[in-house]
């Protein structure tokens, strides 16, 4: 199957994306599978899961195209027996082939998957309860390794209120024969004929926000928004084929599930492991990146920033490894740091990695996945801005090493066809290059809104653009209405987007703006007593002005007797670098700071907990 031709059919001659009204993810998946089988690709291995639970070297479970399709249809058939079309199906499991089979199986059954995680994961119990309550999922899909934890999670509920729990790896392959494609069901066709919403615009799945910026809300991702964004990613990143994906990203996260699902839909080879297995031994991921499987195949990876640091420390290349086969590493999900990119480039560049394959990118669930990525040869690109100017809302470039210089990584250009601009959060008017404002986006990749939250949907997804720039508006061709207000702050310089922070996380003290990640970086550098990537900085109300609070986790090897010295060093560093007096600094045990379900520091959750204790 010629993948480029298969995807190019959805583009017009002018580069716009045009999707058939009957298109769904399930329909696209089956279309690709049948084309592959017709071309003799049914026995081609396409999914390998590396299990390290019993053997530190890893045990590989590999599935070919036909086996994957059979497992998907077995899940779909079971769902059709116990559920109804359009119903919501929660997935409670860790990374595994069964997770992918569950997600795509729900789509094949005409139901709406809600990707979640194994209840064994610590610290997320309240988030899980909130999401399950909001989604009203009546069926839970899991696997044998997570089934006991899933049943314990629902044990306190009366039997009549518990969802039906299905362990998908206990389903026989023979079930697949009873699967009925909803597209061929006369009753379904009659319902579609009476509906004002075409299949392409129906909700494909619900992606719940992590809770780091708001109470978890279900983002309604449609078939149109997801397919559109995948096509945008394919073109913007100039993906080479044949390609191979190496991933450990959590499948309950939008970046993890969309990429893994589309690689599966397209029948491309994928090596998969769990986040825990990567974190325990980062070399497992780097070894897979370097592996030459399938001959001349371009290898891709997608990771958050902290993975680069871990790979350098614990997964550095061996003498015989060659990383010249790596064609792309997309970096997202959290702010990308100068040190992580430089260290990774230096260590892996010496082993054949072309460092231009590093693509710091920006996206969010509300836009399906990706909004911007570097699309010029000059990458990764780092600039330094004056801290005082940033506090005044201007991104003014200064030389590296200059007083008050703060490094920022370019996140590239908007993936087309999609519009992006920067606006004044108060007036909604476009601002010129170099001014910091809120990032707004507009395109067919934007989600349909939040589940059952009309006010939040209107506030986030249906913004009206104010005054456009008279010279060089970035919104040319886009309407005034229907803009996505991302809540993220950034600036455009020389055609590159730089993310400076989140609007709601911004710390304002005595009229000056301070970015929490900037303060957190200062804390990290001030003392070896601080555990890596384990700092939360936020503001709390004061009598006259807001006050700065810093929570940090003690390094694994640090002794609590050194807490006070570390606090003094941090207080002095924050005052010296940022000109701010810290109201309170608290040193805590490792893994005690609240994080989102995707592992990011949840500043607002920590702020709320702090205020409740004060």
PyMOL commands that set and color helices and strands:
alter all, ss='L'
color gray80, all
select helices_A, chain A and resi 3-8+25-38+65-82+97-108+125-135+144-154+159-161+168-170+173-178+182-184+186-194+199-201+223-236+254-266+275-280+283-290+305-314+338-349+355-357+365-367+387-391+454-461+516-526+560-578+603-613
alter helices_A, ss='H'
color red, helices_A
select strands_A, chain A and resi 45-51+59-64+88-91+112-115+139-142+164-167+203-208+218-222+243-247+269-272+298-303+326-331+358-360+362-363+370-373+382-386+397-398+405-409+413-414+419-423+437-442+484-493+496-502+507-509+512-514+530-540+547-554+582-588
alter strands_A, ss='S'
color yellow, strands_A
deselect
rebuild
show_as cartoon
